[in-house]
């Protein structure tokens, strides 16, 4: 009676080893922690870049009503996005910087306008867990308090500072609160598809 010889295929051994590695990773598709972190960073940068681009385009398209003592920036509706992702904080800030620069705004407006947007975005991120409808308030407050001084000293606006605080705040309230909360309700229906399962989490 002859003995059968089994020849082990190197390719089969490789498949078996790969299968063991996948199983040892807990069925996570074999993605290492480093790979997962790289994916998260890529997603973060992509979201931030997209938000910046949309903000810039919207501001420039509606440029006639985006600047001045009485202004209504449609792009400020995006200020609710920190509710979903921290990527909106740099995204909105860079978007404001680019929009103001491309529109030919004076340097003080580029600097302090961006600062107002950054402060508002960080504030929205910080209070996102209190109520989804409150995330629009920090941008309203930061712009109402900072932008009137920009209008006075960068554009030479003659209106009283308190009056410009009222007009800028009103325009910001309409854009961020009215349009922003409407956008929030729409995006929340597809939040996992757009922002992932960990939207609004503390993971950056």
C-alpha positions in Angstrom: 0.0 0.0 0.0 1.5 3.3 -1.1 1.6 6.4 1.0 0.2 9.6 -0.4 2.4 12.7 -0.2 0.7 16.0 0.5 2.5 19.0 -1.0 1.9 22.2 0.9 1.4 25.1 -1.4 3.2 28.3 -0.3 0.2 30.3 -1.6 -2.2 28.3 0.6 0.1 29.0 3.6 0.0 32.7 2.9 -3.8 32.7 2.7 -4.0 30.8 5.9 -1.7 33.2 7.7 -3.7 36.2 6.4 -6.9 34.6 7.6 -5.4 34.1 11.1 -4.2 37.7 11.1 -7.7 38.9 10.2 -9.3 36.8 12.9 -6.8 38.0 15.5 -7.8 41.6 14.6 -11.3 40.8 15.8 -12.8 40.7 12.4 -12.0 44.3 11.6 -11.0 43.6 8.1 -7.3 43.3 9.0 -7.0 47.1 9.4 -4.3 48.0 11.9 -4.6 50.8 14.4 -2.2 52.8 12.4 -4.2 52.2 9.2 -7.4 53.2 11.0 -5.8 56.4 12.3 -4.6 57.2 8.8 -8.1 56.7 7.4 -9.5 59.0 10.1 -7.0 61.7 9.3 -7.7 61.5 5.6 -11.5 61.8 6.3 -10.9 64.7 8.6 -8.8 66.6 6.0 -11.3 65.8 3.2 -14.2 67.1 5.3 -12.4 70.2 6.3 -11.3 71.0 2.7 -14.8 70.4 1.4 -16.4 72.7 4.0 -13.8 75.4 3.3 -14.5 75.2 -0.4 -18.3 75.4 0.0 -18.0 78.3 2.4 -15.7 80.2 0.0 -17.9 79.6 -3.0 -21.1 80.6 -1.3 -19.6 83.8 0.1 -18.2 84.8 -3.3 -21.4 84.0 -5.2 -23.4 86.2 -2.8 -20.6 88.8 -2.4 -22.9 91.8 -2.7 -24.8 90.9 0.5 -21.9 89.2 2.3 -20.0 92.4 3.3 -21.0 95.7 4.9 -22.8 97.0 8.0 -25.9 95.1 7.0 -24.7 91.8 5.8 -26.3 88.4 5.2 -23.8 85.7 4.5 -25.6 82.6 3.2 -22.4 80.7 3.8 -22.9 81.3 7.6 -25.6 78.6 7.5 -22.6 76.2 7.5 -21.7 77.3 11.0 -23.9 74.5 12.4 -21.5 71.9 11.0 -19.4 71.6 14.2 -22.4 69.8 15.6 -21.5 66.9 13.3 -17.7 67.1 13.0 -14.7 68.9 14.5 -13.4 69.1 10.9 -15.9 72.0 10.5 -13.8 74.2 12.8 -10.7 74.5 10.6 -13.0 74.1 7.5 -15.1 77.2 8.3 -12.1 79.2 9.4 -10.1 78.5 6.3 -13.2 79.1 4.2 -13.7 82.5 5.8 -10.0 83.4 5.3 -10.1 82.4 1.6 -13.4 84.1 0.9 -12.3 87.4 2.5 -8.9 87.3 0.8 -10.4 86.5 -2.7 -13.0 89.2 -2.3 -10.3 91.8 -1.8 -11.2 92.5 1.8 -8.8 94.7 3.9 -6.3 92.9 6.0 -8.1 93.6 9.3 -11.2 91.9 7.9 -9.2 88.9 6.7 -7.6 88.5 10.2 -10.4 89.4 12.6 -13.2 88.1 10.4 -11.4 84.7 10.4 -10.9 85.0 14.1 -14.6 85.6 14.7 -15.5 82.6 12.6 -12.9 80.4 14.5 -14.2 81.5 17.9 -17.8 80.9 16.8 -16.9 77.4 15.4 -15.1 76.4 18.5 -18.0 77.6 20.7 -20.4 75.6 18.6 -18.3 72.5 19.0 -18.1 73.0 22.7 -21.9 73.3 23.3 -23.0 70.7 20.6 -24.1 68.2 23.3 -26.3 70.7 25.1 -28.8 71.2 22.3 -28.5 70.9 18.5 -30.5 74.2 18.1 -28.0 76.1 20.2 -24.9 75.5 18.1 -25.8 78.5 15.9 -25.5 81.0 18.8 -21.7 81.2 19.3 -21.2 82.4 15.6 -23.9 85.0 16.1 -22.3 86.3 19.2 -18.7 86.3 18.0 -19.6 88.0 14.8 -21.9 90.6 16.4 -19.1 91.5 18.9 -16.1 91.5 16.6 -17.2 92.5 13.1 -18.6 96.0 13.9 -15.1 97.1 15.0 -13.8 95.7 11.7 -16.4 97.6 9.8 -15.5 100.8 11.6 -11.7 100.7 11.4 -11.2 98.7 8.2 -14.1 100.1 6.1 -14.6 103.4 7.8 -18.3 102.7 8.5 -19.9 105.7 10.2 -22.7 103.9 12.0 -22.6 103.6 15.8 -20.9 100.4 17.0 -24.0 99.3 19.0 -26.1 99.7 15.9 -23.7 97.7 13.8 -23.7 95.0 16.5 -27.4 94.8 16.1 -27.4 94.7 12.3 -24.5 92.2 12.0 -26.1 90.1 14.7 -29.5 90.1 13.0 -28.0 89.1 9.6 -26.0 86.4 11.3 -29.0 85.2 13.2 -31.0 84.8 10.0 -28.2 82.9 8.3 -26.9 80.8 11.1 -30.1 80.2 13.1 -32.8 80.1 10.3 -30.9 78.6 7.4 -28.4 76.8 9.6 -31.0 75.0 11.7 -32.8 74.1 8.5 -29.6 72.7 7.1 -29.0 70.8 10.4 -32.4 69.1 10.2 -31.7 68.0 6.6 -28.1 66.7 7.3 -29.2 64.9 10.4 -31.3 62.6 8.3 -28.1 61.4 6.5 -25.6 62.1 9.3 -24.0 58.6 9.4 -23.6 58.5 5.6 -22.0 62.0 5.4 -20.0 62.2 8.7 -19.7 58.5 9.7 -21.0 56.7 12.7 -18.8 58.6 15.1 -20.2 62.0 14.1 -20.1 64.6 16.9 -17.9 62.4 19.0 -14.8 63.6 20.9 -12.5 61.7 18.5 -10.7 64.2 16.2 
